[in-house]
Amino acid sequence: MKCSWLITGLLTLTISLLPADGAEADQNEIPDFVIEKFMPGGTAENLQPKHLRLMQEAFDSKPRHHQMQNAVTVTAVDKLALNRAAVTRLDDSFSCKLDDWSVTNQKKTGRCWIFAGTNLLRVGAMKKMNLKEFEFSQSYIFFWDKIERANYFLESVIDTAGRPDGDRTVDFLLANVLGDGGQWNMFVSLVRKHGLVPKTAMPESESSSNSSMMNKVLKAKLREGAKRLRDMHAKDASAAELQSAKHEILTVIYRILSIHMGTPPSRFDWQWRDKDNKFHRDGELTPQEFAKKYVTLDLDEYVCLVHDPRPSSPVGRIFTVAYLGNVVGGEPVKYLNVDIDMMKEIAMRTLLDGQPVWFGCDCSHHMARDLGLWDSRLFDYESVYDTEFALNKADRLIYHQSRMNHAMLFTGVDVVDGQPRRWRVENSWSDENGKNGFFIMDDSWFDEFMFEIAAHKSYLPEDLQKALAFKPIVLPPWDPMGSLAHCELPLRYE
């Protein structure tokens, strides 16, 4: 019987939606599309042989379609679509270049935002300690993000415990448990509360470099904990009882994290020999003392700017995303929406003033990893497929074709007649891609796929500085402006 599996499945879904105990059906509980549109005789159009014949005739109508078929069936499409003119145009020269250090490596984790943050802060630390190379411990920040985010998740579970199973917010929270990704404000919250340590004080572990198995265990325990808290709430547990249960769950999470990553230091000895071969010793420091001494940026003066061109997101307004964060009581995740030219100008001015720029983007489009290039015209897919890809930036957000998925650092810009032409990017994918791990971003790509930068307030015009005091517009938890916090593996491993 044709499509019997589909009909059986739809009937099963329909029956599951019927009211129990003979109660009268609420028509809103049975979606019309289940019965009326997709069942035999429904209004949804079935593909008929004539439709398939017309598709084949359209394909056969142009010899080029068969030429592309012959090519793509034996060669990766990216190699065929690569625009050689774009490749040769993006040479590795910049009128402003800040970096003279090596790139870092987030390995098989989604810690890009932590690496971008510590890479930004290490610039001032290297200058202050007169070092050629230095890294803050990304593993240290990663550990505290996991435990803090576990607490944030469980508090969110308690806050939504009165909502029914299947509620969209509850489902979102349970589907997005303890990812590796994060946001600028989340990084700031961790530094403020837990400080920083040099990489030697908490080096990488197998799980901090390859987090998938550790995350699998943590998610299992947290979902188990979520069920326990929701069941307790259903039985009218008191707030104190829920908090007590939460801390029992977190004790297990801390144990698992410590087994996988080691115990974060509360104090450590710090001494070093600088690039002039001069020896220095600070003695014993706490992570907070170390951060206070060697973080040279005033993080309180930094704000997060986004370019969200959707019609529902007015420029000059502050936004936040519900249930997006890590440290309860920490820095709230807030964005000031600006137009792309304003974001570009502030990023350029910051670089020209000698300071790198933390940023978030959708790096998955028009990227050549081996060459280390981003250009909005890097691949000519239109010629390969004989079709136009017509969604603009706003539409790509609305229709789930684009989202923030990677954070990095701008360390240079090529400026011609006062306008940026291309951008130099410090990635955290090791030195095996691009030019020793540094990438080149064409300015056209900035327009299309850049979404976020962390910027000093002083670069904002007066009207936007005043807008920082506005009450934020709250976006739903699943809004794409929060997607950077839900990343797992970096795209080079996906």
C-alpha positions in Angstrom: 0.0 0.0 0.0 1.5 3.3 -1.1 2.7 5.6 1.7 1.1 3.4 4.3 3.8 4.4 6.8 2.8 8.1 6.4 -0.9 7.4 6.7 -0.4 5.3 9.8 1.8 7.9 11.4 -0.7 10.7 10.7 -3.6 8.6 12.0 -1.6 7.9 15.2 -0.9 11.6 15.6 -4.5 12.5 15.1 -5.7 9.9 17.6 -3.2 11.1 20.2 -4.7 14.6 19.9 -8.2 13.4 20.6 -9.7 14.2 24.0 -9.7 11.4 26.6 -12.6 10.0 28.6 -15.2 10.8 25.9 -14.9 14.5 26.4 -16.0 16.7 23.5 -13.2 17.6 21.1 -11.8 21.1 21.2 -11.3 21.9 17.5 -8.2 23.9 18.4 -6.6 20.7 19.8 -6.7 18.9 16.5 -4.7 20.9 13.9 -6.7 21.1 10.7 -3.7 20.2 8.5 -3.5 16.7 10.0 -6.9 15.7 8.8 -7.8 18.0 6.0 -4.6 18.8 4.1 -2.2 15.9 4.1 -4.5 12.9 4.3 -5.7 11.2 1.2 -8.2 13.5 -0.6 -6.9 16.5 1.3 -6.2 19.9 -0.1 -2.4 19.7 -0.1 -1.3 19.0 -3.7 0.4 15.6 -4.3 3.3 15.5 -6.8 1.9 13.9 -9.9 3.9 12.2 -12.7 3.2 15.3 -14.9 4.9 17.5 -12.4 8.0 15.3 -12.2 8.0 15.1 -16.1 8.0 18.9 -16.3 10.9 19.1 -13.8 13.0 16.7 -15.8 12.2 18.5 -19.1 13.3 21.8 -17.5 16.5 20.2 -16.4 17.1 18.7 -19.9 16.3 22.0 -21.6 19.8 23.5 -21.1 23.0 21.6 -21.8 24.7 23.6 -19.0 22.6 21.7 -16.4 24.1 18.4 -17.6 27.6 19.9 -17.7 27.2 20.9 -14.1 25.8 17.5 -13.2 28.9 15.9 -14.8 31.2 18.2 -12.9 29.6 18.2 -9.4 29.1 14.4 -9.3 32.9 14.0 -9.3 34.1 17.3 -7.8 33.2 19.2 -4.6 30.9 22.0 -5.6 32.9 24.6 -3.6 35.9 23.9 -5.8 33.8 24.5 -9.0 32.1 27.5 -7.7 35.2 29.3 -6.2 35.5 32.8 -7.7 39.1 33.1 -8.6 38.8 36.9 -9.0 37.7 37.1 -5.3 40.6 35.0 -4.2 43.2 37.1 -6.0 41.6 40.3 -4.8 41.9 39.5 -1.1 45.7 39.9 -0.6 47.2 39.8 2.9 48.1 43.5 3.3 46.5 45.9 5.7 47.0 49.6 6.3 46.3 48.9 10.0 47.6 45.6 11.5 47.9 45.1 15.3 48.8 41.5 15.8 52.3 40.1 16.1 51.4 37.0 18.1 50.3 33.4 17.3 46.7 32.3 17.1 45.0 30.0 19.6 43.1 26.7 19.1 39.6 26.0 20.6 39.9 22.5 19.2 36.7 20.3 19.2 34.6 22.7 21.3 32.3 25.6 20.8 34.4 27.9 23.0 35.0 30.5 20.3 33.5 33.3 22.5 35.8 32.5 25.3 38.8 32.4 23.0 37.8 35.7 21.4 37.4 37.2 24.8 40.7 36.0 26.3 42.5 36.8 23.0 41.2 40.4 23.3 42.3 40.7 27.0 45.7 39.1 26.4 46.8 41.9 24.2 47.0 44.3 27.1 48.4 41.6 29.4 51.3 40.9 27.0 52.1 44.6 26.8 52.1 44.9 30.6 54.2 41.9 31.2 56.5 42.6 28.1 55.7 39.1 26.7 55.8 38.0 23.0 53.3 35.2 23.6 50.7 34.7 26.4 47.4 33.0 26.9 44.9 33.2 29.7 43.4 29.8 30.6 40.4 29.2 28.4 39.8 26.0 30.3 39.4 27.9 33.6 36.7 30.1 32.1 35.1 27.1 30.5 34.8 25.3 33.8 33.1 28.2 35.5 30.8 28.8 32.6 29.6 25.2 32.8 28.8 25.3 36.5 27.3 28.8 36.4 25.2 27.9 33.4 24.0 24.7 35.1 22.7 26.9 37.9 21.2 29.3 35.4 19.4 26.4 33.7 18.0 24.9 36.9 16.8 28.3 38.0 15.1 28.7 34.6 13.5 25.3 35.1 12.2 26.3 38.5 10.9 29.6 37.1 8.9 27.7 34.4 7.9 24.7 36.5 4.3 25.8 36.4 4.1 25.5 32.7 2.9 22.3 31.1 5.0 19.7 29.3 5.2 20.7 25.7 5.2 24.5 26.5 7.5 26.1 23.8 9.7 27.8 26.3 10.1 24.7 28.4 10.9 22.6 25.3 13.5 25.2 24.2 15.2 25.1 27.6 15.3 21.3 27.6 16.6 21.2 24.1 19.4 23.7 24.7 21.0 22.5 27.9 24.6 23.6 28.6 26.0 24.3 25.1 29.6 25.4 24.7 28.7 28.8 23.0 28.2 32.1 24.7 28.0 35.9 24.4 30.1 38.9 25.2 28.1 39.8 28.3 28.4 36.2 29.5 32.2 36.3 29.2 32.3 39.6 31.1 30.2 38.1 33.9 32.6 35.2 34.3 35.7 37.4 34.4 34.1 39.7 37.0 33.1 36.9 39.3 35.8 34.3 38.9 38.8 36.3 37.5 41.4 34.8 35.2 44.4 32.6 35.5 47.4 32.0 33.1 47.1 28.9 31.0 49.8 27.2 33.0 47.7 27.4 36.1 44.8 25.4 34.5 46.0 23.8 31.2 43.8 22.0 28.7 42.3 18.6 29.5 41.1 16.1 27.0 37.5 17.2 27.7 38.1 20.9 27.6 39.6 20.3 24.1 37.0 17.8 23.0 33.8 18.5 25.0 31.2 16.3 23.3 31.3 13.4 25.8 31.5 15.6 28.8 28.5 17.6 27.5 26.5 14.4 26.9 26.9 13.4 30.5 26.2 16.9 31.9 23.1 17.2 29.8 21.8 13.9 30.9 22.2 14.8 34.6 20.7 18.3 34.1 17.6 17.0 32.3 17.2 14.4 35.0 17.5 17.3 37.5 14.9 19.2 35.5 12.4 16.4 35.8 13.1 16.1 39.6 12.4 19.9 40.1 9.3 19.9 37.9 7.9 16.9 39.7 8.6 18.5 43.1 6.8 21.7 42.0 3.8 19.6 40.8 3.6 18.2 44.4 3.7 21.7 45.9 7.3 21.7 47.1 8.4 24.9 48.8 10.9 27.3 47.4 13.4 26.2 50.0 12.9 22.5 49.1 13.4 23.3 45.4 16.6 25.2 46.2 17.9 22.4 48.3 17.3 19.9 45.5 18.9 22.2 43.0 22.1 22.4 45.1 22.2 18.6 45.3 22.1 18.4 41.5 24.8 21.1 41.2 27.1 19.1 43.5 27.0 16.2 41.1 27.5 18.6 38.1 30.6 20.1 39.9 31.9 16.6 40.5 31.5 15.6 36.9 33.2 18.8 35.7 36.1 18.3 38.1 36.6 14.7 36.9 36.7 15.9 33.3 38.6 19.2 33.5 40.4 19.2 36.8 39.8 21.5 39.8 40.1 25.3 39.1 42.8 26.9 41.2 41.8 29.3 44.0 45.4 30.5 44.3 48.5 30.1 42.2 52.1 31.3 41.9 52.9 33.5 39.0 56.4 34.3 37.7 57.8 34.8 34.2 60.7 35.8 32.0 59.9 38.6 29.6 61.0 38.9 25.9 64.0 40.9 27.1 65.0 38.0 29.3 64.2 39.8 32.5 62.8 37.7 35.3 59.6 38.7 37.2 57.8 37.2 40.1 54.3 38.2 41.5 54.2 35.4 44.0 50.8 33.9 45.0 47.7 35.4 43.6 44.0 34.7 43.4 42.3 34.6 40.0 40.5 37.8 40.9 43.8 39.5 41.8 45.4 38.3 38.6 42.6 39.7 36.5 42.6 43.0 38.3 46.3 43.3 37.7 46.5 42.2 34.0 43.2 43.1 32.4 43.8 46.5 31.1 40.4 47.1 29.5 37.6 48.6 31.6 34.9 46.0 30.9 32.3 48.2 32.6 32.6 50.6 29.7 32.0 48.0 26.9 28.6 47.4 25.3 27.3 44.9 22.8 26.2 46.3 19.4 24.3 44.2 16.9 23.0 44.7 13.4 19.6 43.2 13.3 17.9 44.4 10.1 14.5 42.7 10.7 11.6 45.0 10.5 10.6 44.0 14.0 13.9 45.3 15.4 14.2 49.1 15.4 17.6 50.7 15.3 18.6 52.5 18.4 16.8 50.2 20.8 18.1 47.9 23.5 17.2 44.2 23.3 17.6 41.2 25.5 16.7 37.5 25.0 14.7 35.7 27.6 16.5 33.0 29.6 19.8 33.8 27.9 22.7 34.0 30.3 25.1 32.1 32.6 25.8 33.9 35.9 22.6 34.5 37.9 22.9 38.1 39.0 25.7 38.8 36.6 25.9 40.9 33.5 22.6 40.8 31.6 22.8 39.9 27.9 21.8 43.2 26.2 22.2 44.4 22.7 22.0 47.9 21.2 20.8 47.6 17.6 22.7 49.9 15.2 22.9 50.1 11.4 25.7 48.3 9.7 27.6 51.4 8.8 27.7 52.5 12.4 29.0 49.1 13.5 31.6 49.2 10.7 32.8 52.7 11.7 33.1 51.9 15.4 35.1 48.7 14.6 37.4 50.6 12.3 38.0 53.5 14.7 38.7 51.1 17.5 41.3 49.3 15.4 42.9 52.5 14.2 43.2 53.5 17.9 45.2 50.3 18.5 42.7 48.0 20.1 41.4 44.7 18.6 37.6 44.1 18.4 35.6 41.1 19.6 32.8 40.2 17.2 30.2 37.6 16.4 29.1 36.5 12.9 27.7 33.8 10.7 30.9 32.3 9.4 29.3 29.4 7.5 28.6 31.3 4.3 31.1 32.1 1.5 34.0 30.8 3.6 37.2 29.1 2.2 38.7 27.6 5.3 41.9 26.4 3.7 42.5 29.8 2.2 41.2 31.7 5.2 38.9 33.9 3.2 35.4 35.4 3.6 33.8 37.3 0.7 30.1 37.6 -0.2 31.1 36.8 -3.8 33.6 34.0 -3.0 31.4 31.2 -4.5 29.3 31.6 -7.7 26.6 29.1 -6.8 24.2 30.9 -9.0 26.1 29.9 -12.1 26.4 26.3 -10.9 22.7 25.8 -10.1 21.2 28.3 -12.6 19.2 30.0 -9.9 19.4 33.1 -7.8 19.7 33.0 -4.0 17.5 36.0 -3.2 17.1 36.2 0.6 18.5 39.4 2.0 20.1 39.6 5.5 16.8 40.2 7.3 15.1 37.5 5.4 17.9 35.0 6.2 17.3 35.6 9.9 13.6 35.3 9.7 13.7 32.2 7.6 16.4 30.5 9.6 19.0 30.7 6.8 21.5 32.7 8.9 22.4 33.0 12.6 25.4 33.9 14.7 27.6 30.9 15.1 31.2 32.1 15.7 33.0 34.7 17.6 36.5 36.0 16.7 38.7 39.1 16.9 39.4 41.8 14.4 43.2 42.6 14.5 43.5 44.8 11.4 41.7 46.7 8.7 42.7 48.0 5.3 41.4 51.6 4.9 41.1 53.4 1.5 39.9 57.0 1.4 38.5 56.7 4.9 36.5 53.5 4.2 37.3 49.9 5.1 38.1 47.6 2.2 38.9 44.4 4.1 39.4 43.2 7.6 42.0 41.0 9.3 40.6 38.3 11.6 42.3 36.4 14.4 40.5 33.0 14.4 40.8 30.3 17.0 41.0 27.3 14.7 44.8 26.7 15.1 47.4 27.9 12.6 46.5 25.2 10.0 43.9 27.4 8.1 44.4 30.7 6.4 47.7 32.4 6.9 49.0 30.9 10.1 45.5 31.0 11.4 44.6 34.5 10.5 41.7 35.1 8.0 40.8 37.9 5.6 37.3 39.3 5.5 36.1 41.3 2.5 34.0 44.4 3.4 31.1 43.1 1.4 31.0 40.0 3.6 30.9 42.3 6.7 27.7 43.8 5.4 26.0 40.5 4.9 27.1 38.2 7.7 28.4 40.4 10.5 26.0 40.7 13.5 27.8 41.8 16.6 30.7 43.6 18.1 31.8 44.6 21.7 32.6 48.3 21.7 33.6 51.0 24.1 30.8 53.3 24.9 32.9 56.4 24.0 32.7 55.5 20.3 28.9 55.8 20.3 27.2 59.0 19.2 25.3 60.9 21.9 21.8 59.6 20.9 22.9 56.0 21.1 24.7 56.5 24.4 21.4 57.8 25.8 19.6 54.8 24.3 21.6 52.5 26.6 19.4 53.6 29.5 16.2 52.4 27.8 14.4 49.4 29.1 15.3 46.4 26.8 12.8 44.8 24.5 12.6 41.1 25.5 13.0 38.7 22.6 11.8 35.0 23.0 14.5 32.4 24.0 14.6 31.0 20.5 15.3 34.3 18.7 18.4 34.1 16.4 20.0 36.9 18.2 20.7 34.4 21.0 22.1 31.7 18.8 25.8 32.3 19.5 25.2 30.9 23.0 23.9 27.6 21.7 26.8 26.6 19.5 28.5 23.2 20.0 31.4 22.1 17.8 33.2 24.8 15.7 32.1 24.7 12.0 35.4 23.2 10.9 34.4 20.0 12.7 30.8 19.9 11.6 
